[in-house]
Amino acid sequence: MISNLEKALGFELKAFNYLYVLCDYETLLKKNITLDKFVDLCKKKDVKLVQYRDKISSLEEQKTNLLYLKSKLNIPIIINDKIELIKYADGLHLGQEDFLAIHRDKKIAIKLVRAKIKDKLLGLSTHNEIEILEANELPLDMIGLGAYKNTTTKDVSTILGDKISYLAKISKHPVCAIGGVQINDKIPNIRFNVIGSGFYYE
């Protein structure tokens, strides 16, 4: 049966290491990259998913940017953290802390989230075997798993390295590798390579 994620993507997940790009608005501004240029890069590099992350703009600006991305890219646009913007996105990605802030019982937290986002895509960050096993019990569409390698943009306490492929095998959900992942990395059992600032280096 076709999954919710496959329905949103418009194809079956048969291959691995598809591109999932973080559109961090602060990074775009620092690198002097317009949303227009970002869209061009996504099309050129055959990106399958985009996650919009913005810790600096007003909600109104973020809404405008989300609608722009949705109008220009024919792929799912995921919003990071901001459940209040779900109306303008195709899905939501939350960290472990975000879930716990909603409710300390993740099964209750996800029911509350699902009530708001309905059948839109839902991803959760994981970092170890325990969090993956917990995620297996939740109605998620995918999980983020990392950090794969050291990254310059985030302070990372746990580097998974090659262990990431073993951990990904445990997951019932498609796994998106994050943290120091490169566009051309071929990581076994990883459905999506999540690319951050590395996306802008040819």
C-alpha angles and dihedrals in degrees: 000000000000113000128230089252093051090049090053092046094046095229141069118264100241101137133051137234097037113170120264112176130202111223099201104183095204090054091050091053093046091050092043092239117150122217086246091058090045090054090050091051091049091053093045094050096042096241114191102192136022127199114200114211121180126166097164111048129078117258089252092055091046090052090052091049093048092050090048092052091047092050094049103038124056093207134089115282114208122200119219114230098325104110088170088069096051091109089069097044139060095231150352133243120202135185125225091260091051090056093048090049088059094047134335089231105071093205090059091041092056092049089055091047093046090051087061102038098034110193096344116125118283126194131180129199116238132182108179147018095274093054091047092051089049090049090052088066093053129082095245129147097215143344133228113225127192169314093289094177138352115294132203094213101054136041103239124194099184124045112192100187113170090350086078091080092055091048092047089056090061092057121097088199128068108272125228112198113217137181121058092358117154127213094246098041111129103206116177116242092009114124097188134029105212107213123198125172090343087077091077097056114086 
